[in-house]
Amino acid sequence: MKFWICSLVFGVLCTIGVGQALARTWYVELDGSGDFADIQPAVDASAAGDTIRIGPGRFDTFHPCVAPGWTEDAIVSVTQNNLTFLGSGKGITVLGPSEYYGTPSTSPKVFCSIDSYDGIIRDMTMENVEQGIYWFEGRLVVEGCVFRAFHQSFIGISPLWANGSVVNCEFEFSNGGSACIIGGTPQDFTVQNCVFKGWGFGVRVGNSSQNITISGSVFEYSYLGIQFDWQSTGSVNNCDLRNIAYMGVSISDFSNVTLDRVNIDGSDIGVSVLAGAVMSGTNVVIENTVSAGVQVHLQGNATLHNSHILPGSGRAVSCTEYPGDYRVLDMTGNYWGTTDRDSIAAMINDSNDDPLVHCTVEFEPFADGPVPTKKESLGGFRSMFR
């Protein structure tokens, strides 16, 4: 019996050792000093668990990515599960042409995965294509990458039914497009410590995607910073949105999102909650907005506490187009830039202004000064309110 157990353990250890030994690293170097001078041949030669290290330079050779209903050009058509792609650094390893490549009828990509694959992509720049990463299903981890494009149809990352994370990445776009579109009902996807700059959409979440977390990220000079729609759920925390042209955060179509420690400085509308969506916020700063700090309409439901609502012009809270069931929005415990009750009431548009708006904003008690950005003791917290 002892011999049999020892033999079994030895066999298992040997199997593990063989599996580890089979995983190899492939080197791709433009000057021919590696295993390959192009990325796709390395992918075609790889096995599950392999790593592909991509050297310095610009890689712009396209190959067909063949799906059941379409074929597109891709620099990397992912045809193997569990691959790791490691670049030599942002701005050092560049995937994509030197000028924009695309036509109205095609959508060229850098990475294209159409099967249920897991993959890791790190430390490189992707630019001048229609889509940086298209990942249909499986698990995708993207770290330390730059996505850059100057075309209105650009999509940086598009995980459809894929779970995973995007961490420490930069998105630069100046002529429209979307940095990250999360759709197709993924679960538990995280966008963390990223920077979004330029004219377009930051992170767009839709199609009933669940448990999407956006944290520690900066959005600057976008058209719309963060959008949740079509019954999606998630949270936004420790994010900074600056100079957003239209909306900082948009939550619509029965989505449910929590905000915590979110700063929105300069936008037309700070937070929009509409079409049956639900927003719960704490420690939120909304300032220098043009039309409304918080816009709630079409049966949206917004709760906001321990926050600053300081519009540059327009309303602090605007409830419009609100027929149907009557609703009270709890926005007590916030700082409105004044301690005069009538002045605060004048900053709010609700049923007190228009009886056809079946919605009232409850704002008393309110803070008599700026509220802390972190929770204090309950006694100290209560003493701040009138």
KEDRENDREN-611380 format. One record per residue (C-alpha): residue number from 1; x, y, z. Coordinates in steps of 0.1 Angstrom, whole numbers, always signed. Layout:
BEGIN
{num: NUM | x: X | y: Y | z: Z}
...
***
This chain:
BEGIN
{num: 1 | x: +0 | y: +0 | z: +0}
{num: 2 | x: +28 | y: +24 | z: +9}
{num: 3 | x: +45 | y: +16 | z: -24}
{num: 4 | x: +12 | y: +23 | z: -43}
{num: 5 | x: +7 | y: +57 | z: -25}
{num: 6 | x: +43 | y: +68 | z: -31}
{num: 7 | x: +40 | y: +58 | z: -68}
{num: 8 | x: +8 | y: +78 | z: -71}
{num: 9 | x: +23 | y: +109 | z: -54}
{num: 10 | x: +54 | y: +105 | z: -76}
{num: 11 | x: +32 | y: +103 | z: -107}
{num: 12 | x: +12 | y: +134 | z: -98}
{num: 13 | x: +44 | y: +154 | z: -91}
{num: 14 | x: +58 | y: +142 | z: -124}
{num: 15 | x: +27 | y: +152 | z: -143}
{num: 16 | x: +28 | y: +187 | z: -127}
{num: 17 | x: +65 | y: +190 | z: -135}
{num: 18 | x: +59 | y: +180 | z: -171}
{num: 19 | x: +31 | y: +205 | z: -174}
{num: 20 | x: +53 | y: +232 | z: -161}
{num: 21 | x: +82 | y: +222 | z: -184}
{num: 22 | x: +59 | y: +223 | z: -214}
{num: 23 | x: +50 | y: +259 | z: -208}
{num: 24 | x: +76 | y: +280 | z: -227}
{num: 25 | x: +84 | y: +316 | z: -235}
{num: 26 | x: +85 | y: +327 | z: -271}
{num: 27 | x: +105 | y: +358 | z: -281}
{num: 28 | x: +93 | y: +381 | z: -309}
{num: 29 | x: +120 | y: +406 | z: -321}
{num: 30 | x: +117 | y: +428 | z: -352}
{num: 31 | x: +154 | y: +424 | z: -360}
{num: 32 | x: +151 | y: +386 | z: -362}
{num: 33 | x: +171 | y: +379 | z: -330}
{num: 34 | x: +141 | y: +361 | z: -314}
{num: 35 | x: +121 | y: +330 | z: -322}
{num: 36 | x: +99 | y: +351 | z: -346}
{num: 37 | x: +99 | y: +385 | z: -362}
{num: 38 | x: +61 | y: +387 | z: -361}
{num: 39 | x: +36 | y: +380 | z: -333}
{num: 40 | x: +11 | y: +358 | z: -351}
{num: 41 | x: +36 | y: +330 | z: -359}
{num: 42 | x: +45 | y: +329 | z: -322}
{num: 43 | x: +8 | y: +325 | z: -314}
{num: 44 | x: +3 | y: +298 | z: -339}
{num: 45 | x: +33 | y: +279 | z: -325}
{num: 46 | x: +22 | y: +283 | z: -289}
{num: 47 | x: +5 | y: +260 | z: -265}
{num: 48 | x: -18 | y: +267 | z: -235}
{num: 49 | x: +1 | y: +284 | z: -207}
{num: 50 | x: +29 | y: +299 | z: -229}
{num: 51 | x: +42 | y: +334 | z: -227}
{num: 52 | x: +50 | y: +356 | z: -257}
{num: 53 | x: +75 | y: +383 | z: -251}
{num: 54 | x: +73 | y: +411 | z: -276}
{num: 55 | x: +104 | y: +433 | z: -281}
{num: 56 | x: +107 | y: +470 | z: -289}
{num: 57 | x: +94 | y: +486 | z: -321}
{num: 58 | x: +62 | y: +489 | z: -341}
{num: 59 | x: +44 | y: +457 | z: -350}
{num: 60 | x: +18 | y: +465 | z: -378}
{num: 61 | x: +14 | y: +433 | z: -398}
{num: 62 | x: -22 | y: +422 | z: -400}
{num: 63 | x: -36 | y: +387 | z: -402}
{num: 64 | x: -72 | y: +374 | z: -407}
{num: 65 | x: -93 | y: +368 | z: -376}
{num: 66 | x: -120 | y: +345 | z: -387}
{num: 67 | x: -153 | y: +343 | z: -368}
{num: 68 | x: -184 | y: +323 | z: -378}
{num: 69 | x: -201 | y: +354 | z: -393}
{num: 70 | x: -172 | y: +377 | z: -402}
{num: 71 | x: -135 | y: +380 | z: -409}
{num: 72 | x: -115 | y: +410 | z: -398}
{num: 73 | x: -79 | y: +421 | z: -399}
{num: 74 | x: -60 | y: +417 | z: -366}
{num: 75 | x: -24 | y: +421 | z: -357}
{num: 76 | x: -29 | y: +392 | z: -332}
{num: 77 | x: -56 | y: +366 | z: -338}
{num: 78 | x: -57 | y: +347 | z: -305}
{num: 79 | x: -60 | y: +310 | z: -313}
{num: 80 | x: -48 | y: +295 | z: -281}
{num: 81 | x: -61 | y: +295 | z: -245}
{num: 82 | x: -42 | y: +309 | z: -215}
{num: 83 | x: -15 | y: +329 | z: -233}
{num: 84 | x: +4 | y: +358 | z: -217}
{num: 85 | x: +16 | y: +386 | z: -240}
{num: 86 | x: +43 | y: +408 | z: -225}
{num: 87 | x: +56 | y: +439 | z: -242}
{num: 88 | x: +88 | y: +458 | z: -234}
{num: 89 | x: +69 | y: +488 | z: -220}
{num: 90 | x: +44 | y: +515 | z: -229}
{num: 91 | x: +57 | y: +534 | z: -259}
{num: 92 | x: +85 | y: +509 | z: -265}
{num: 93 | x: +64 | y: +480 | z: -278}
{num: 94 | x: +38 | y: +495 | z: -302}
{num: 95 | x: +11 | y: +474 | z: -319}
{num: 96 | x: -6 | y: +492 | z: -347}
{num: 97 | x: +2 | y: +513 | z: -378}
{num: 98 | x: +18 | y: +547 | z: -377}
{num: 99 | x: -14 | y: +562 | z: -392}
{num: 100 | x: -51 | y: +553 | z: -387}
{num: 101 | x: -61 | y: +521 | z: -406}
{num: 102 | x: -98 | y: +512 | z: -412}
{num: 103 | x: -126 | y: +515 | z: -436}
{num: 104 | x: -164 | y: +519 | z: -432}
{num: 105 | x: -170 | y: +482 | z: -437}
{num: 106 | x: -141 | y: +468 | z: -416}
{num: 107 | x: -130 | y: +470 | z: -380}
{num: 108 | x: -93 | y: +461 | z: -378}
{num: 109 | x: -81 | y: +451 | z: -344}
{num: 110 | x: -49 | y: +447 | z: -325}
{num: 111 | x: -59 | y: +417 | z: -304}
{num: 112 | x: -89 | y: +396 | z: -315}
{num: 113 | x: -102 | y: +366 | z: -295}
{num: 114 | x: -134 | y: +350 | z: -307}
{num: 115 | x: -134 | y: +319 | z: -285}
{num: 116 | x: -137 | y: +313 | z: -247}
{num: 117 | x: -101 | y: +320 | z: -239}
{num: 118 | x: -82 | y: +334 | z: -209}
{num: 119 | x: -55 | y: +358 | z: -217}
{num: 120 | x: -31 | y: +384 | z: -201}
{num: 121 | x: -18 | y: +414 | z: -220}
{num: 122 | x: +8 | y: +437 | z: -204}
{num: 123 | x: +32 | y: +466 | z: -210}
{num: 124 | x: +26 | y: +478 | z: -246}
{num: 125 | x: +9 | y: +505 | z: -267}
{num: 126 | x: -19 | y: +499 | z: -291}
{num: 127 | x: -29 | y: +526 | z: -316}
{num: 128 | x: -45 | y: +537 | z: -349}
{num: 129 | x: -70 | y: +508 | z: -354}
{num: 130 | x: -107 | y: +505 | z: -350}
{num: 131 | x: -104 | y: +483 | z: -319}
{num: 132 | x: -75 | y: +477 | z: -296}
{num: 133 | x: -87 | y: +445 | z: -279}
{num: 134 | x: -118 | y: +425 | z: -289}
{num: 135 | x: -123 | y: +397 | z: -264}
{num: 136 | x: -154 | y: +376 | z: -269}
{num: 137 | x: -155 | y: +353 | z: -239}
{num: 138 | x: -133 | y: +339 | z: -211}
{num: 139 | x: -112 | y: +360 | z: -189}
{num: 140 | x: -91 | y: +390 | z: -199}
{num: 141 | x: -65 | y: +408 | z: -178}
{num: 142 | x: -49 | y: +440 | z: -193}
{num: 143 | x: -22 | y: +458 | z: -173}
{num: 144 | x: +1 | y: +487 | z: -180}
{num: 145 | x: -10 | y: +494 | z: -216}
{num: 146 | x: -17 | y: +526 | z: -236}
{num: 147 | x: -45 | y: +528 | z: -261}
{num: 148 | x: -43 | y: +557 | z: -285}
{num: 149 | x: -65 | y: +567 | z: -315}
{num: 150 | x: -77 | y: +597 | z: -333}
{num: 151 | x: -108 | y: +583 | z: -350}
{num: 152 | x: -145 | y: +586 | z: -339}
{num: 153 | x: -152 | y: +549 | z: -342}
{num: 154 | x: -122 | y: +538 | z: -320}
{num: 155 | x: -129 | y: +513 | z: -292}
{num: 156 | x: -99 | y: +507 | z: -269}
{num: 157 | x: -111 | y: +475 | z: -251}
{num: 158 | x: -143 | y: +455 | z: -258}
{num: 159 | x: -148 | y: +425 | z: -235}
{num: 160 | x: -181 | y: +411 | z: -245}
{num: 161 | x: -189 | y: +380 | z: -224}
{num: 162 | x: -155 | y: +381 | z: -208}
{num: 163 | x: -147 | y: +387 | z: -171}
{num: 164 | x: -114 | y: +402 | z: -159}
{num: 165 | x: -97 | y: +435 | z: -152}
{num: 166 | x: -81 | y: +465 | z: -168}
{num: 167 | x: -54 | y: +480 | z: -145}
{num: 168 | x: -29 | y: +508 | z: -148}
{num: 169 | x: -38 | y: +516 | z: -184}
{num: 170 | x: -40 | y: +549 | z: -203}
{num: 171 | x: -65 | y: +559 | z: -229}
{num: 172 | x: -59 | y: +588 | z: -252}
{num: 173 | x: -84 | y: +598 | z: -279}
{num: 174 | x: -91 | y: +632 | z: -294}
{num: 175 | x: -118 | y: +627 | z: -320}
{num: 176 | x: -145 | y: +606 | z: -304}
{num: 177 | x: -148 | y: +569 | z: -298}
{num: 178 | x: -149 | y: +549 | z: -266}
{num: 179 | x: -121 | y: +538 | z: -243}
{num: 180 | x: -138 | y: +507 | z: -229}
{num: 181 | x: -171 | y: +491 | z: -237}
{num: 182 | x: -182 | y: +464 | z: -213}
{num: 183 | x: -212 | y: +445 | z: -226}
{num: 184 | x: -227 | y: +411 | z: -233}
{num: 185 | x: -234 | y: +405 | z: -196}
{num: 186 | x: -199 | y: +399 | z: -182}
{num: 187 | x: -197 | y: +394 | z: -144}
{num: 188 | x: -172 | y: +409 | z: -120}
{num: 189 | x: -151 | y: +431 | z: -144}
{num: 190 | x: -128 | y: +457 | z: -128}
{num: 191 | x: -114 | y: +489 | z: -142}
{num: 192 | x: -88 | y: +502 | z: -118}
{num: 193 | x: -61 | y: +530 | z: -116}
{num: 194 | x: -66 | y: +540 | z: -152}
{num: 195 | x: -64 | y: +574 | z: -169}
{num: 196 | x: -89 | y: +585 | z: -197}
{num: 197 | x: -81 | y: +616 | z: -217}
{num: 198 | x: -96 | y: +631 | z: -247}
{num: 199 | x: -128 | y: +637 | z: -265}
{num: 200 | x: -152 | y: +607 | z: -264}
{num: 201 | x: -166 | y: +582 | z: -240}
{num: 202 | x: -147 | y: +568 | z: -211}
{num: 203 | x: -162 | y: +535 | z: -197}
{num: 204 | x: -195 | y: +523 | z: -211}
{num: 205 | x: -213 | y: +494 | z: -193}
{num: 206 | x: -244 | y: +478 | z: -208}
{num: 207 | x: -264 | y: +448 | z: -217}
{num: 208 | x: -271 | y: +437 | z: -181}
{num: 209 | x: -234 | y: +435 | z: -171}
{num: 210 | x: -232 | y: +428 | z: -134}
{num: 211 | x: -208 | y: +437 | z: -106}
{num: 212 | x: -187 | y: +461 | z: -127}
{num: 213 | x: -162 | y: +481 | z: -105}
{num: 214 | x: -146 | y: +513 | z: -117}
{num: 215 | x: -121 | y: +526 | z: -91}
{num: 216 | x: -91 | y: +548 | z: -86}
{num: 217 | x: -93 | y: +563 | z: -121}
{num: 218 | x: -91 | y: +598 | z: -137}
{num: 219 | x: -113 | y: +610 | z: -165}
{num: 220 | x: -104 | y: +643 | z: -182}
{num: 221 | x: -118 | y: +663 | z: -212}
{num: 222 | x: -142 | y: +635 | z: -222}
{num: 223 | x: -176 | y: +639 | z: -237}
{num: 224 | x: -191 | y: +614 | z: -212}
{num: 225 | x: -171 | y: +599 | z: -184}
{num: 226 | x: -189 | y: +568 | z: -171}
{num: 227 | x: -221 | y: +552 | z: -184}
{num: 228 | x: -242 | y: +524 | z: -170}
{num: 229 | x: -273 | y: +513 | z: -189}
{num: 230 | x: -296 | y: +484 | z: -197}
{num: 231 | x: -300 | y: +469 | z: -163}
{num: 232 | x: -263 | y: +468 | z: -154}
{num: 233 | x: -250 | y: +470 | z: -118}
{num: 234 | x: -217 | y: +481 | z: -103}
{num: 235 | x: -199 | y: +507 | z: -83}
{num: 236 | x: -177 | y: +538 | z: -89}
{num: 237 | x: -153 | y: +547 | z: -62}
{num: 238 | x: -123 | y: +569 | z: -57}
{num: 239 | x: -126 | y: +584 | z: -91}
{num: 240 | x: -119 | y: +619 | z: -104}
{num: 241 | x: -138 | y: +633 | z: -134}
{num: 242 | x: -127 | y: +667 | z: -146}
{num: 243 | x: -139 | y: +690 | z: -174}
{num: 244 | x: -164 | y: +665 | z: -188}
{num: 245 | x: -184 | y: +681 | z: -216}
{num: 246 | x: -217 | y: +664 | z: -212}
{num: 247 | x: -222 | y: +640 | z: -182}
{num: 248 | x: -198 | y: +629 | z: -156}
{num: 249 | x: -218 | y: +597 | z: -147}
{num: 250 | x: -249 | y: +585 | z: -165}
{num: 251 | x: -270 | y: +557 | z: -150}
{num: 252 | x: -301 | y: +546 | z: -170}
{num: 253 | x: -325 | y: +519 | z: -180}
{num: 254 | x: -330 | y: +502 | z: -146}
{num: 255 | x: -293 | y: +500 | z: -138}
{num: 256 | x: -282 | y: +501 | z: -101}
{num: 257 | x: -249 | y: +518 | z: -92}
{num: 258 | x: -233 | y: +530 | z: -60}
{num: 259 | x: -209 | y: +560 | z: -59}
{num: 260 | x: -183 | y: +566 | z: -32}
{num: 261 | x: -156 | y: +592 | z: -30}
{num: 262 | x: -162 | y: +604 | z: -65}
{num: 263 | x: -152 | y: +639 | z: -75}
{num: 264 | x: -169 | y: +656 | z: -105}
{num: 265 | x: -155 | y: +690 | z: -114}
{num: 266 | x: -168 | y: +708 | z: -144}
{num: 267 | x: -195 | y: +692 | z: -167}
{num: 268 | x: -229 | y: +701 | z: -181}
{num: 269 | x: -246 | y: +675 | z: -158}
{num: 270 | x: -227 | y: +659 | z: -130}
{num: 271 | x: -248 | y: +627 | z: -125}
{num: 272 | x: -278 | y: +617 | z: -145}
{num: 273 | x: -302 | y: +591 | z: -132}
{num: 274 | x: -331 | y: +582 | z: -156}
{num: 275 | x: -355 | y: +555 | z: -168}
{num: 276 | x: -359 | y: +535 | z: -136}
{num: 277 | x: -322 | y: +535 | z: -127}
{num: 278 | x: -311 | y: +537 | z: -91}
{num: 279 | x: -280 | y: +556 | z: -77}
{num: 280 | x: -268 | y: +556 | z: -42}
{num: 281 | x: -240 | y: +580 | z: -34}
{num: 282 | x: -218 | y: +589 | z: -4}
{num: 283 | x: -188 | y: +612 | z: -1}
{num: 284 | x: -194 | y: +626 | z: -36}
{num: 285 | x: -183 | y: +661 | z: -47}
{num: 286 | x: -201 | y: +676 | z: -76}
{num: 287 | x: -191 | y: +712 | z: -85}
{num: 288 | x: -190 | y: +737 | z: -113}
{num: 289 | x: -217 | y: +720 | z: -133}
{num: 290 | x: -236 | y: +741 | z: -159}
{num: 291 | x: -272 | y: +726 | z: -162}
{num: 292 | x: -275 | y: +704 | z: -131}
{num: 293 | x: -254 | y: +688 | z: -105}
{num: 294 | x: -278 | y: +658 | z: -103}
{num: 295 | x: -304 | y: +652 | z: -129}
{num: 296 | x: -332 | y: +627 | z: -121}
{num: 297 | x: -360 | y: +620 | z: -145}
{num: 298 | x: -382 | y: +592 | z: -160}
{num: 299 | x: -387 | y: +574 | z: -127}
{num: 300 | x: -350 | y: +575 | z: -117}
{num: 301 | x: -342 | y: +571 | z: -80}
{num: 302 | x: -312 | y: +589 | z: -65}
{num: 303 | x: -299 | y: +589 | z: -29}
{num: 304 | x: -270 | y: +611 | z: -19}
{num: 305 | x: -255 | y: +617 | z: +16}
{num: 306 | x: -224 | y: +633 | z: +31}
{num: 307 | x: -217 | y: +650 | z: -2}
{num: 308 | x: -211 | y: +684 | z: -18}
{num: 309 | x: -235 | y: +696 | z: -45}
{num: 310 | x: -221 | y: +729 | z: -57}
{num: 311 | x: -233 | y: +738 | z: -92}
{num: 312 | x: -215 | y: +766 | z: -111}
{num: 313 | x: -249 | y: +775 | z: -127}
{num: 314 | x: -283 | y: +759 | z: -133}
{num: 315 | x: -298 | y: +736 | z: -106}
{num: 316 | x: -281 | y: +716 | z: -79}
{num: 317 | x: -308 | y: +689 | z: -84}
{num: 318 | x: -332 | y: +688 | z: -114}
{num: 319 | x: -362 | y: +665 | z: -115}
{num: 320 | x: -379 | y: +666 | z: -149}
{num: 321 | x: -402 | y: +644 | z: -170}
{num: 322 | x: -414 | y: +625 | z: -139}
{num: 323 | x: -449 | y: +611 | z: -144}
{num: 324 | x: -463 | y: +580 | z: -127}
{num: 325 | x: -458 | y: +570 | z: -91}
{num: 326 | x: -448 | y: +597 | z: -67}
{num: 327 | x: -413 | y: +594 | z: -52}
{num: 328 | x: -392 | y: +611 | z: -25}
{num: 329 | x: -355 | y: +614 | z: -31}
{num: 330 | x: -334 | y: +613 | z: +1}
{num: 331 | x: -306 | y: +639 | z: -3}
{num: 332 | x: -302 | y: +647 | z: +34}
{num: 333 | x: -269 | y: +654 | z: +51}
{num: 334 | x: -252 | y: +672 | z: +22}
{num: 335 | x: -235 | y: +706 | z: +18}
{num: 336 | x: -250 | y: +729 | z: -8}
{num: 337 | x: -227 | y: +759 | z: -4}
{num: 338 | x: -251 | y: +778 | z: +18}
{num: 339 | x: -269 | y: +774 | z: +51}
{num: 340 | x: -300 | y: +793 | z: +40}
{num: 341 | x: -329 | y: +769 | z: +36}
{num: 342 | x: -347 | y: +789 | z: +10}
{num: 343 | x: -316 | y: +793 | z: -11}
{num: 344 | x: -311 | y: +755 | z: -11}
{num: 345 | x: -348 | y: +750 | z: -21}
{num: 346 | x: -343 | y: +774 | z: -50}
{num: 347 | x: -314 | y: +753 | z: -63}
{num: 348 | x: -338 | y: +722 | z: -66}
{num: 349 | x: -364 | y: +716 | z: -92}
{num: 350 | x: -390 | y: +691 | z: -81}
{num: 351 | x: -428 | y: +689 | z: -73}
{num: 352 | x: -426 | y: +721 | z: -54}
{num: 353 | x: -418 | y: +739 | z: -87}
{num: 354 | x: -439 | y: +718 | z: -110}
{num: 355 | x: -469 | y: +697 | z: -98}
{num: 356 | x: -466 | y: +675 | z: -129}
{num: 357 | x: -432 | y: +663 | z: -116}
{num: 358 | x: -441 | y: +635 | z: -92}
{num: 359 | x: -409 | y: +637 | z: -73}
{num: 360 | x: -397 | y: +656 | z: -42}
{num: 361 | x: -362 | y: +661 | z: -30}
{num: 362 | x: -358 | y: +658 | z: +7}
{num: 363 | x: -327 | y: +679 | z: +17}
{num: 364 | x: -332 | y: +686 | z: +54}
{num: 365 | x: -312 | y: +682 | z: +76}
{num: 366 | x: -283 | y: +697 | z: +56}
{num: 367 | x: -247 | y: +703 | z: +65}
{num: 368 | x: -237 | y: +737 | z: +78}
{num: 369 | x: -203 | y: +735 | z: +62}
{num: 370 | x: -181 | y: +712 | z: +40}
{num: 371 | x: -185 | y: +676 | z: +50}
{num: 372 | x: -155 | y: +653 | z: +56}
{num: 373 | x: -145 | y: +630 | z: +28}
{num: 374 | x: -143 | y: +601 | z: +52}
{num: 375 | x: -167 | y: +589 | z: +78}
{num: 376 | x: -163 | y: +602 | z: +113}
{num: 377 | x: -179 | y: +591 | z: +145}
{num: 378 | x: -217 | y: +592 | z: +145}
{num: 379 | x: -218 | y: +619 | z: +172}
{num: 380 | x: -194 | y: +642 | z: +153}
{num: 381 | x: -213 | y: +635 | z: +120}
{num: 382 | x: -246 | y: +645 | z: +135}
{num: 383 | x: -233 | y: +677 | z: +150}
{num: 384 | x: -226 | y: +691 | z: +115}
{num: 385 | x: -263 | y: +692 | z: +105}
{num: 386 | x: -290 | y: +717 | z: +111}
***
